[in-house]
Amino acid sequence: MQNQFDPRTRTAAERSAGVNPTVSVGVPRAARDAGLRSYMLSVYNYMASGVLLTGIVAMLFASSGLAEQVLVTPLRWLIIFAPLAFVMVMSFGMNRLSTGTLQMLFWAFATAMGLSMSSIFLIYTGTSIAQTFFAVSAAFMGLSLYGYTTKKDLSGFGTFLIMGVVGLLVAMVVNLFLRSPAMHMAISAIGVLLFAGLTAYDTQRIKSLYAQVAGTDMMGKVVIMGALSLYLDFVNMFTFLLNFMGSRE
């Protein structure tokens, strides 16, 4: 998903959809800046609303007692893998799906993530969850601000990070069998660093896409997919940090 919206490569689907990197040529700088701010604000609003929805669903599902009952049944696998299914549908179907459909899928994804993440309220104390959330929120804002303002091209750095995430996933699968506490802690620490870096990279990538999609039908879709990328960065950073430093019940 990360590379699909990389502004440095235009796919045939983007060209056919009318995405034009020169669309902002001749537009006054003030208007471009105002448009970029509005575009990024839309991305952050979607992302923050998705995180909020996930948190509310997770708390309600856990406090109702349903999470404790359902997550010990085979139904837990549906809850665990449903968010991944939504991400795949949105990523591979972006050019075919309407903006409205992507919006509905995004909210459905955030809801499914809430059901999946409800288990943290059964494992960790409320205080450690709150502390981790605020720590990650502060870090996310700083990293995203860096990605937005830096003049340094982070594309090469992003490729390295994405490769690191793939390696991290392999290590997580291996540790499902090894069940090594030391490896679990190492995975959590590395995961925090990788998704911290991806936050800056994705912010720059999303910002760079504005010149391509401004004034086109792709604008709404890119906003939603950009919000999804930042949402995943935030939630993964939160989850790994909670695994690393959270206090258990």
C-alpha positions, 0 to 999 in steps of 0.5 A: 500500500505504501508504494501505490501512492508514491508521487514519484511514480505515476501508474497507468490507472492514475493517468487514465483517472486524470491525475496530472502532476502539472495541474497546479501550474499557473495557480497563484502560490497563495491559492496552492498553499491554501489548497494544500492546507485544506487537503492536509487538514482533511487527511488529518481529520479523517485519520483522527476521526478513525482513531477516535471511532476505533477507541470508542468501539474498543472501550464499549466492546471490552466494557460490555463483557462481549470481548472477553466472551467472543475473543476466546471463540473461533470468531476471534479470527474473523475479528483479527483478520477483518481489518486486513481484508478492509485494507486490501480491498481499499488499496487494490480497489482504489481506482475502481471504487467511488469516493463514497464507497471508500469512505464507508470502507474506511469507517467500517475498517476503523470499527473492525479495528476497534473490535480487534483492539478491544483485547488491550483493555483486558490485558493492560491497565487503563492508566498505561493505555492512556499514558501510551496513547498520549505519548504516541500522540505527541510523537506522531504530531512531531514526526508528522510535522517533520515530514511536512516541513522537511526539505529532505527527500525521504523516499529512499528512507521510506523504502528501507522502512517498508523493507523493515516492516516486512522483516518485522512481520516475518519475525512476528510469525516466527515468534508465534512458535518460539514464544520468546519474551526477549524477541517479543520485546525486541520486535516491539522496540523495533516496531515503534522505531519503524512506524515512527519513521513511516509517519514522517515518510507518509506525511511527506508522500501524502503532501507531495501527492497534492500537486498530482490530484488537486482539482481532479476526481482523485482528490477525495480518494487520495485524502481517504487513503492518506488518512488510512496510511497515517492511521496505520502508522499511529495505531501500529506505533501505539500497539508496539509501544504498549507491548513494550512498556504497558503495565498488565492487569 
